[in-house]
Structure formats: structure tokens, C-alpha cells
Amino acid sequence: MSLEPRVGEVCSRRYVTVSRRRRVVEVARAMAGRWMPCVVVVEEGIPVGIITKQTLVKDVLARGYTGMELTAGDVMRAPIVTVDAGVGARETAALMARTRLRYLAVTDRGRLVGLLSEGHVARLLPSLTAMDPPPPGPRHSGAA
Amino acid sequence: MTPSESYDLLYAQRGFGSVAGFVTGANPPHTGHEHMHRVALELVDGLLLLPQADIERPEYIRAPYRVTALEALRDVYYPPDRVVLAALRLGYLFAGPREAVLHALIMRNYGCTHAMIGRDHAGVGDLYDMYAAQRVFDLYLPGELGVEVVRFSEVFYCSRCRATATERTCPHDSRYRLMISGTGIREVLRRGYLPPKEICRPEVAHIAIQGVVPRVEGGEGGVYPAGQTIHSLFPFYEVADRLGGYLRPSPLPPGELSDRDLQAALLDSKSHADRVYADVFDEVATAAEVERRLAERWRVEAREILADHRHLLADQVETSGAQEGEAPLLSAPGAEIGPGAGPGNALAGVREKGIKAVDFATDDYPAVGYDDLVLDALALMAESQRDYAMVVEQGDIVGVLERAELVFAFGRGELQAQTRVSNLARDLPWIDAAATFEDVVGFMAARDVFQVCIENRVLDDFMLLRAIWTERLAAAREFREYEPPTGEGAR
């Protein structure tokens, strides 16, 4: 039996959601004021996108917007990438590496149950690397 | 049915141990009666309904229809094996409270152990007060009449409680009430309307309306004036602008109310009597429910629009109230917007205030060396609640190690316990001390980096956002609380 933690065990079960109609300026204020690295955009209870602090820098500020004229739906990254709560940490890290995404929505039977950040996975690295076999050492010729 | 037949039916055949009796008069059965019957059925085994069948006046509901309506009420709304109906060959004696005593004795003779006496039982117009027919029983010793008298207060329908109630059980005032008056119900039926379902069951009203004698002379179609009917059924209309509504400046005199007013009161009652409580529930559910899937989507959408507009208006007020000489951090809505520098730019505020990026850079950061293990660097990041660590050599920042890169490296199979910082760190971009926030933003966006170094100090993306957007936190309270997971700290 694998001792590797599952995503559903380490993700954050509390997260902030906003509707796609919410103005970016309000989202930005909340994120900046409360040190929230991301918020999930939902529509009728279904996650449809994500806004990260990087989104605010690159897609709002760098383009000269105030945030008043944009809504969450305008700037969110969509579709949101999800990972099932039963997936292991290693596989999730591989997914993050392939996609270079720092935040994933965690679902359980299709329903949003949490938010996973690279920080959650990073906390597991010491224990995960301890499970790994040591890297191969120098080969011996075997000849007498 | 004779008394001996009644005894046989109630006790021998049905096996009741106790029976409550109820004598009805010229009015159709209504929910006030039903309220009393249900209370009685909680106390006794059986209910004996005794409609007076020999009452015939032009303004009354004709007897066969009254009895049939009572049968309909029994068959549809009462437990079938617990309610017996036996028509009495008895008319009005107009004897006032003593007639109530007679009725109690009749109920006793028919086998009842309890006699139900409501408000104005066997009343004669306004000759006796509403509860005189109950007080008359105080003249008798307990048990003297051989039947226990159960007294009921006046029953009305409270739209706020969403139930029939009495003054003893309901705290709400008359603007929420539909009064249950048999005379008033007759008048509504006579005019061709069904009464509100809260005071008369539709199955009962459907039968009773066949038994009214329509007024054939002139007038509005009723025996009594519309104002009197409104006063007896819909007194809220006299004092409030609608059922459960705000009070009128002064009550409307019943004598000045017309059939149009009765129609308005009827329509209000029929439309809103069950909406009052339902609307209260909607309000509470909107505030309390966490899962919104069952909410009416258009209502949720409307509330979001309202919240957006509220903030826009608040911003206008804040902007207009700014002190002279102070530029707001964010421009007022409606200003020129678009890419590039301009009055609409979010960075305009910091620029106008002369704030430089270097003012927000910090020299408080986790520092590691190239030879350090990445796992040690990770622990340092956790301790300092950062998602990066600066690589420092001889006191100068030379690179950055991002936590996310460690995760990516692990996902690629490139991170082990012995991996060093030098394997995964990258060069840290430097930016001139004179750089503005716009410069930093552009720099970060162009190079896809999240930290910059200014004069050996660090400015990261969170610091940038907080510098620009945290002057006004009014919107933050609109969001649900976010709690970072334990160990990750505030970031």
C-alpha cells in the first residue's frame, strides 16, 4: 500500500470564490489585502477559472488597466485545471511540472472540494524525497 | 341519527373512549373550525360534527350544501375513521349564551365527553359579547352538565406565522391577519368569489358557493356592504397598504369602502398570504445557505449586480471626498482607461504620489547559498513564510530559488534529498533604483518573473499588489474568509 499522501488530504478546503461578474479591482483588493495568492471563479457553483497574483500583474497592471473596467471573467485563466482528490502527490507534482501551473482545483466526483497550491506539495517534499531510492552510485567493473 | 344510534356508532362500533362534539350553524365550514377540530383530535379519540340543518334564511348557505361542504372537509382533510357527522334537526333559537348551554347538553346526549365552544357561539348579532357563550358555563359546577366544555379563542390566519392561530398563540399584529368570519365568507361567496384558501378550503368553498342565494335586488351583489365584509375578513386593508405592509397614515373608514376595495383586499390576500412567510425564508436562506445551487439564479445574479453598483457608487463618494492635493490611488470610474500610462492607469496613483518601487522593496528575505541543500532552503522559506529564497554570495543577491520550481523539479524527477540550490536557482533580475512601479510591472510581465532585485533589496509580486491595491479594503469584506493551510502562514 502506498504511503504517499493524496491530494485531497493536503489541499486547502477553504478557498475564496467569486462570480465572473465581479470586478477585478475588488478581487485584487481582497487578494492583496489578505495575502491570497489566487481565487477561483465559479459559475452556478461550478469552477470555471482561476485568478492568481500573476494574472493581476501580467494581465491587468502590465496592460494598464485599473481593474474597474474588467471583470473576473475577463482575466481568469480558463478552463481551470483540476485534479481528483484521490491522486497522489507525485503525480500531481508531475502535472504541475508539465503545465507549469502553481494552483489546481481539487475535485471529488466532479465537485470542487479544495484548492491545491505548489506550497502544499512543497511541504511534502522532505518526506517524499526520503521515500525515493538514492541515486545510482559509480559502477564497479566486477573484474577481479 | 338519534342519540342511541350515535352512542352505538361512537363507542360500540368505533371503540372511542372520548368524543368531542361541535355544533355548526349557518356558515360554511372554515379553517377556524378546522383549527378547533384538530386541537380536539389531539385530546380525544373521536370528533362528532353536528350541523344544524333546519336553518334557512335567504342570506344563509342552504342546508344541504352546508352539510355536503362539511362532509367534503371531513373526507379530504380529516382522518376518516375518527370523525362522524350527524345533521341536527335544529334551527336557531336566538337564545344567546343559554343556547350554547343547550348545545352542550345535546352534544352530551349524543355521546360526547367534550363540547367545543368557540367565539360567539350561537351569537345573536352584536347583542352579546364575543365570549359570553363561554362565560355562561362558569355558572355551573364542574361535571354538573355531564360534559367537559372546551373553550376556544377566536381563530384567525396569520400570514407571518403561516398558520391559523389565536391571540393566545400568535404575537403578530392585525396587518398580517386574515380574520375567519363565517358571515364574511358567505358575503364573498355571494359576490361570486372564492375566499382565500387560508380561511376556507377550496373543496368546501366550491360546494358552498353553489348554496348561496345571490342577492337579486340592486346593490353590489352582497347582503352586507363591502366595507363590513372587509372589516370582518380583511381588517388589514383598513390599516395597512397591503397584507403585512406598512401602516396607512390613518385607517380607512369601513363605510367608505366599496366593492373595488373588497376586490383589492381579496386579490392581495389570495396573492400574498403565503408569500409573506415564504419571502422571509428566502431572505434567510440567501444569507445562510452555503450551497447556492438551489437558489434562483436570476436572483443571485441581481444581487451581484447590486453589489457591483454599490461599490461603484462608494468609489465615487470616496473619490469626490478626497483631500485637496491628494491623488487617489485608483482613478475615479469613468476616467479614461486603456493600455499604457494615463489617468486611468492603476499605477497612476503611486506615480502621482512620487512613490518609487524601491520604497517598497525589502531587505527581509530568506537567504541561502549555492551549496545549500534545496530541502534546507525549503525549510527556510516555510519559516519566513515566503515562496522563494534569495541566493546570496558575499552579501550580494545573485539569484533566486522559487518554491514552485522545486515542485516542478520533483515532478520531473530531478529533485532528490541531496539536490543543491545551485541546481535549481536562477539568476535574479536587477532593476534600477529609479525604477517606477510601472517599470517593475512591465519587467515582471515581460520576463515572467515574480521577484526583482532593487539595490540589493527584493520586491515581489505580492508586495507590488499590496502597494497598489490595499489602500481601500472595503471590498475585501464581501469575500468569505480565507484561511491559509496550517504551516503555510499568511502566504
Interface residues (C-beta under 8 A of the other chain):
Chain A: V10 C11 S12 R14 Y15 V16 T17 V18 S19 R21 R22 R23 V25 E26 A28 R29 A30 M31 A32 G33 R34 W35 M36 P37 V39 E44 G45 K53 Q54 L56 V57 K58 V60 L61 A62 R63 G64 Y65 T66 G67 M68 E69 R90 T92 A93 A94 L95 M96 A97 R98 R100 R102 S117 E118 G119 H120 V121 A122 R123 L125 P126 L128 T129 A130 D132 P134 P135
Chain B: E291 R292 R293 R297 E301 E304 I305 D308 H311 L312 D315 L330 S331 P333 I337 G338 P339 G340 A341 G342 G344 N345 A346 L347 L375 L378 A379 M381 A382 D387 R403 A404 L406 V407 F408 A409 F410 G411 R412 L415 Q416 A417 Q418 V441 G442 M444 A445 A446 D448 F450 D461 F462 L464 L465 R466 I468 W469 T470 R472 L473 A474 A475 A476 E478 F479 R480 E481 Y482 E483 P484 P485 G487 E488 A490 R491
